[in-house]
Amino acid sequence: MSAYRAYWQEMEKLYADPTGQSARLDQYAASAALKNAEADAKRAHDRGRIYTGNVVLTNQTVTKADSTGKVPNATVRSCLDISNWLTVEANTKKPVPLPSDRLTKYLISSTVEKYPEGWRVTSDEPQGKPC
């Protein structure tokens, strides 16, 4: 769970820095989770946008764990609250208009795997359901 929380702290840094250089997301993410986050943050930065504020995780629960396979892994389900993680123009810090009906508190399911260097988030799947 500590690696999962650190992953989201590094996500905040990645999206807040228009250069994408201040985050150490690779210490907490791998595979699709790392590639998707870096690509998505780059798209936002290329449009002159950054994210400020913070992500709040609640109700983190391990819903499945497998320590017997070649790569130990677990599924973590949580409520992701992005209501205070704001999209703003990088130069002016003015808020970017977003759809009023978007979910800002939703269930997310993530897979974490144990690498030789430690646990890494390898996938994130928003569930499309409020929490």
Accessible surface in RSA format (square Angstrom, percent):
REM  Atomic radii and reference values for relative SASA: ProtOr
REM  Chains: A
REM  Algorithm: Lee & Richards
REM  Probe-radius: 1.40
REM  Slices: 20
REM RES _ NUM      All-atoms   Total-Side   Main-Chain    Non-polar    All polar
REM                ABS   REL    ABS   REL    ABS   REL    ABS   REL    ABS   REL
RES MET A   1    83.14  43.1  43.82  29.0  39.32  93.6  43.55  37.0  39.59  52.5
RES SER A   2    80.94  68.4  73.40  98.0   7.54  17.4  40.59  86.4  40.35  56.5
RES ALA A   3    18.66  17.2  15.31  23.6   3.35   7.6  18.09  25.5   0.57   1.5
RES TYR A   4     1.95   0.9   1.31   0.7   0.64   1.7   1.31   1.0   0.64   0.8
RES ARG A   5   105.48  44.3 104.00  53.0   1.47   3.5  42.06  57.5  63.42  38.4
RES ALA A   6    16.90  15.5  16.15  24.9   0.75   1.7  16.24  22.9   0.66   1.7
RES TYR A   7     2.12   1.0   2.12   1.2   0.00   0.0   0.00   0.0   2.12   2.6
RES TRP A   8    14.78   5.9  14.78   7.2   0.00   0.0  14.78   7.9   0.00   0.0
RES GLN A   9   106.52  59.6 105.31  77.0   1.21   2.9  26.32  56.0  80.20  60.8
RES GLU A  10    15.12   8.7  15.12  11.4   0.00   0.0   0.00   0.0  15.12  12.3
RES MET A  11    13.53   7.0  13.53   9.0   0.00   0.0  13.53  11.5   0.00   0.0
RES GLU A  12    36.10  20.7  34.99  26.5   1.11   2.7   7.64  14.8  28.47  23.2
RES LYS A  13    98.76  48.2  93.79  57.5   4.97  11.8  58.31  52.5  40.45  43.1
RES LEU A  14    11.28   6.3  11.28   8.1   0.00   0.0  11.28   7.9   0.00   0.0
RES TYR A  15    10.59   4.9  10.59   6.0   0.00   0.0   3.04   2.3   7.55   9.3
RES ALA A  16    40.67  37.4  32.13  49.6   8.55  19.4  32.17  45.3   8.50  22.5
RES ASP A  17    26.73  18.7  23.18  23.1   3.54   8.4  13.62  32.0  13.11  13.1
RES PRO A  18    74.16  54.0  59.27  54.0  14.88  54.1  59.51  49.1  14.64  91.0
RES THR A  19    91.89  65.4  68.93  69.9  22.96  54.7  73.53  98.8  18.36  27.8
RES GLY A  20    23.46  28.9   0.00   N/A  23.46  28.9   8.54  23.4  14.92  33.4
RES GLN A  21   139.73  78.1 119.79  87.5  19.94  47.5  43.61  92.8  96.11  72.9
RES SER A  22    66.68  56.3  41.63  55.6  25.05  57.7  47.13 100.4  19.55  27.4
RES ALA A  23    10.88  10.0   1.17   1.8   9.71  22.1   1.17   1.6   9.71  25.7
RES ARG A  24   120.85  50.7 120.46  61.4   0.39   0.9  48.38  66.1  72.47  43.9
RES LEU A  25     5.79   3.2   3.34   2.4   2.45   6.2   3.34   2.3   2.45   6.6
RES ASP A  26    67.98  47.6  56.76  56.5  11.22  26.5  22.69  53.4  45.29  45.2
RES GLN A  27    84.69  47.4  80.57  58.9   4.12   9.8  23.92  50.9  60.76  46.1
RES TYR A  28    58.37  27.3  58.37  33.2   0.00   0.0  20.11  15.1  38.26  47.2
RES ALA A  29     1.64   1.5   0.00   0.0   1.64   3.7   0.00   0.0   1.64   4.3
RES ALA A  30    14.74  13.6  13.91  21.5   0.83   1.9  14.74  20.8   0.00   0.0
RES SER A  31    61.90  52.3  42.53  56.8  19.37  44.6  18.72  39.9  43.18  60.5
RES ALA A  32    44.39  40.8  40.27  62.2   4.12   9.4  43.24  60.9   1.15   3.0
RES ALA A  33     4.77   4.4   0.00   0.0   4.77  10.8   3.77   5.3   1.00   2.6
RES LEU A  34    32.62  18.2  32.62  23.3   0.00   0.0  32.62  22.9   0.00   0.0
RES LYS A  35   148.01  72.2 141.48  86.8   6.53  15.6  88.47  79.6  59.54  63.4
RES ASN A  36    96.86  66.8  92.40  89.3   4.46  10.7  28.41  68.4  68.44  66.2
RES ALA A  37     5.79   5.3   1.34   2.1   4.46  10.1   5.15   7.2   0.65   1.7
RES GLU A  38    83.59  48.0  78.23  59.2   5.36  12.8  24.59  47.6  59.00  48.2
RES ALA A  39    45.01  41.4  36.66  56.6   8.35  19.0  43.06  60.6   1.95   5.2
RES ASP A  40    56.14  39.3  55.52  55.3   0.62   1.5  11.60  27.3  44.54  44.4
RES ALA A  41     1.14   1.0   1.14   1.8   0.00   0.0   1.14   1.6   0.00   0.0
RES LYS A  42   125.60  61.3 122.65  75.3   2.95   7.0  96.92  87.2  28.68  30.5
RES ARG A  43   130.18  54.7 127.93  65.2   2.25   5.4  61.21  83.7  68.97  41.8
RES ALA A  44     2.55   2.3   2.45   3.8   0.10   0.2   2.45   3.5   0.10   0.3
RES HIS A  45    27.16  14.8  11.86   8.2  15.30  39.1   7.96   8.2  19.20  22.3
RES ASP A  46   101.22  70.9  63.48  63.2  37.74  89.2  30.39  71.5  70.84  70.6
RES ARG A  47   143.59  60.3 117.77  60.0  25.82  61.5  63.69  87.0  79.90  48.4
RES GLY A  48    30.92  38.1   0.00   N/A  30.92  38.1  28.43  78.0   2.49   5.6
RES ARG A  49    64.52  27.1  64.39  32.8   0.14   0.3   0.56   0.8  63.96  38.8
RES ILE A  50     9.08   5.2   9.08   6.8   0.00   0.0   9.08   6.5   0.00   0.0
RES TYR A  51    44.56  20.8  44.10  25.1   0.47   1.2  16.35  12.3  28.21  34.8
RES THR A  52    46.80  33.3  43.71  44.3   3.08   7.3  37.81  50.8   8.99  13.6
RES GLY A  53    50.41  62.2   0.00   N/A  50.41  62.2  27.22  74.7  23.19  51.9
RES ASN A  54    65.56  45.2  65.47  63.3   0.10   0.2  19.30  46.5  46.26  44.7
RES VAL A  55    14.94   9.8   0.25   0.2  14.69  35.4   0.25   0.2  14.69  39.9
RES VAL A  56    54.32  35.7  51.79  46.9   2.53   6.1  54.32  47.2   0.00   0.0
RES LEU A  57    31.67  17.6   9.81   7.0  21.86  55.0   9.81   6.9  21.86  58.8
RES THR A  58    60.97  43.4  56.14  56.9   4.83  11.5  54.19  72.8   6.78  10.2
RES ASN A  59   120.51  83.1  96.47  93.2  24.05  57.9  33.31  80.2  87.21  84.3
RES GLN A  60    46.79  26.2  22.91  16.7  23.88  56.8   1.07   2.3  45.72  34.7
RES THR A  61    72.60  51.6  69.82  70.8   2.79   6.6  51.49  69.2  21.12  31.9
RES VAL A  62    72.02  47.4  49.07  44.4  22.95  55.3  49.07  42.6  22.95  62.2
RES THR A  63    77.49  55.1  40.94  41.5  36.55  87.1  41.43  55.6  36.06  54.5
RES LYS A  64   131.62  64.2 123.52  75.8   8.10  19.3  74.58  67.1  57.05  60.8
RES ALA A  65    75.28  69.2  42.85  66.1  32.43  73.8  43.04  60.6  32.24  85.4
RES ASP A  66    53.24  37.3  48.41  48.2   4.83  11.4  18.98  44.7  34.26  34.2
RES SER A  67    95.12  80.4  70.99  94.7  24.13  55.6  40.88  87.1  54.24  76.0
RES THR A  68   130.78  93.0  94.91  96.2  35.87  85.5  80.57 108.2  50.22  75.9
RES GLY A  69    35.03  43.2   0.00   N/A  35.03  43.2  25.31  69.5   9.72  21.8
RES LYS A  70   206.34 100.7 164.32 100.8  42.02 100.0 118.48 106.6  87.86  93.6
RES VAL A  71    63.73  41.9  58.27  52.8   5.46  13.2  58.98  51.2   4.76  12.9
RES PRO A  72    34.77  25.3  34.77  31.7   0.00   0.0  34.77  28.7   0.00   0.0
RES ASN A  73    36.83  25.4  34.73  33.6   2.10   5.1   3.40   8.2  33.43  32.3
RES ALA A  74    10.56   9.7  10.55  16.3   0.01   0.0  10.56  14.9   0.00   0.0
RES THR A  75    25.36  18.0  25.36  25.7   0.00   0.0  16.41  22.0   8.95  13.5
RES VAL A  76     3.43   2.3   3.43   3.1   0.00   0.0   3.43   3.0   0.00   0.0
RES ARG A  77    78.13  32.8  77.79  39.7   0.34   0.8  23.60  32.3  54.53  33.0
RES SER A  78     1.33   1.1   0.00   0.0   1.33   3.1   1.33   2.8   0.00   0.0
RES CYS A  79     9.27   7.0   9.05  10.1   0.22   0.5   0.48   1.2   8.79   9.5
RES LEU A  80     2.39   1.3   2.39   1.7   0.00   0.0   2.39   1.7   0.00   0.0
RES ASP A  81    21.96  15.4  21.41  21.3   0.55   1.3   3.97   9.3  17.99  17.9
RES ILE A  82    21.51  12.2  21.51  16.0   0.00   0.0  21.51  15.5   0.00   0.0
RES SER A  83    43.17  36.5  28.21  37.6  14.96  34.5  22.60  48.1  20.57  28.8
RES ASN A  84    85.18  58.7  81.63  78.9   3.54   8.5  12.37  29.8  72.81  70.4
RES TRP A  85    21.06   8.5  17.76   8.6   3.30   7.7  17.35   9.2   3.71   6.0
RES LEU A  86    85.69  47.7  85.05  60.8   0.63   1.6  85.69  60.2   0.00   0.0
RES THR A  87    11.62   8.3   8.85   9.0   2.77   6.6   4.30   5.8   7.32  11.1
RES VAL A  88     7.71   5.1   7.71   7.0   0.00   0.0   7.71   6.7   0.00   0.0
RES GLU A  89    61.08  35.1  61.08  46.2   0.00   0.0  25.22  48.8  35.86  29.3
RES ALA A  90    16.28  15.0  11.14  17.2   5.14  11.7  11.19  15.8   5.09  13.5
RES ASN A  91   147.78 101.9 113.51 109.7  34.27  82.5  28.85  69.4 118.93 115.0
RES THR A  92    80.20  57.0  53.95  54.7  26.25  62.6  59.98  80.6  20.22  30.6
RES LYS A  93   119.42  58.3 105.51  64.7  13.90  33.1  78.87  71.0  40.54  43.2
RES LYS A  94   135.72  66.2 134.12  82.3   1.60   3.8  79.43  71.5  56.29  60.0
RES PRO A  95   103.40  75.4  88.61  80.8  14.79  53.8  88.61  73.2  14.79  91.9
RES VAL A  96    11.16   7.3   3.83   3.5   7.33  17.7   4.34   3.8   6.83  18.5
RES PRO A  97   127.90  93.2 100.71  91.8  27.19  98.8 113.08  93.4  14.82  92.1
RES LEU A  98    72.26  40.2  44.23  31.6  28.03  70.5  47.42  33.3  24.84  66.9
RES PRO A  99    86.52  63.1  69.92  63.7  16.60  60.3  82.78  68.3   3.74  23.2
RES SER A 100   124.05 104.8  80.08 106.9  43.97 101.3  57.28 122.0  66.77  93.5
RES ASP A 101   126.12  88.3  95.38  94.9  30.75  72.7  47.30 111.3  78.82  78.6
RES ARG A 102    82.02  34.4  61.53  31.4  20.49  48.8  36.24  49.5  45.78  27.7
RES LEU A 103    71.37  39.7  59.42  42.5  11.95  30.0  60.68  42.6  10.69  28.8
RES THR A 104    41.52  29.5  38.68  39.2   2.84   6.8  18.10  24.3  23.42  35.4
RES LYS A 105    96.92  47.3  94.17  57.8   2.74   6.5  37.89  34.1  59.02  62.9
RES TYR A 106    33.47  15.6  33.47  19.0   0.00   0.0  13.32  10.0  20.15  24.8
RES LEU A 107    39.42  22.0  39.42  28.2   0.00   0.0  39.42  27.7   0.00   0.0
RES ILE A 108     3.37   1.9   3.37   2.5   0.00   0.0   3.37   2.4   0.00   0.0
RES SER A 109    24.12  20.4  22.53  30.1   1.59   3.7   7.36  15.7  16.76  23.5
RES SER A 110     0.84   0.7   0.00   0.0   0.84   1.9   0.84   1.8   0.00   0.0
RES THR A 111    39.76  28.3  39.76  40.3   0.00   0.0  18.71  25.1  21.05  31.8
RES VAL A 112    11.92   7.8  11.92  10.8   0.00   0.0  11.92  10.4   0.00   0.0
RES GLU A 113    46.58  26.7  46.58  35.2   0.00   0.0   0.17   0.3  46.41  37.9
RES LYS A 114   105.17  51.3  95.55  58.6   9.61  22.9  40.02  36.0  65.14  69.4
RES TYR A 115    65.03  30.4  59.98  34.1   5.05  13.2  47.54  35.7  17.49  21.6
RES PRO A 116   135.26  98.6  89.64  81.7  45.62 165.8 103.05  85.1  32.21 200.2
RES GLU A 117   124.90  71.7  87.81  66.4  37.10  88.3  56.84 109.9  68.06  55.6
RES GLY A 118    22.21  27.4   0.00   N/A  22.21  27.4  22.17  60.8   0.04   0.1
RES TRP A 119    91.97  36.9  86.53  41.9   5.44  12.8  67.87  36.2  24.10  39.1
RES ARG A 120    28.20  11.8  28.04  14.3   0.16   0.4   0.31   0.4  27.89  16.9
RES VAL A 121     0.02   0.0   0.02   0.0   0.00   0.0   0.02   0.0   0.00   0.0
RES THR A 122     9.91   7.0   8.10   8.2   1.81   4.3   5.22   7.0   4.69   7.1
RES SER A 123    28.45  24.0  27.52  36.7   0.94   2.2  23.99  51.1   4.46   6.2
RES ASP A 124    39.18  27.4  18.78  18.7  20.40  48.2  15.76  37.1  23.43  23.4
RES GLU A 125   101.42  58.2 100.17  75.8   1.25   3.0  28.16  54.5  73.26  59.8
RES PRO A 126    85.50  62.3  65.17  59.4  20.33  73.9  65.17  53.8  20.33 126.4
RES GLN A 127    59.17  33.1  38.11  27.9  21.06  50.1   5.14  10.9  54.03  41.0
RES GLY A 128    58.21  71.8   0.00   N/A  58.21  71.8  32.49  89.2  25.72  57.6
RES LYS A 129   116.08  56.6 115.82  71.1   0.27   0.6  66.28  59.7  49.81  53.1
RES PRO A 130    94.83  69.1  80.99  73.8  13.84  50.3  81.11  67.0  13.72  85.2
RES CYS A 131    65.18  49.3   8.29   9.2  56.89 133.7  44.89 113.7  20.29  21.9
END  Absolute sums over single chains surface
CHAIN  1 A     7642.8       6224.2       1418.6       4117.4       3525.4
END  Absolute sums over all chains
TOTAL          7642.8       6224.2       1418.6       4117.4       3525.4
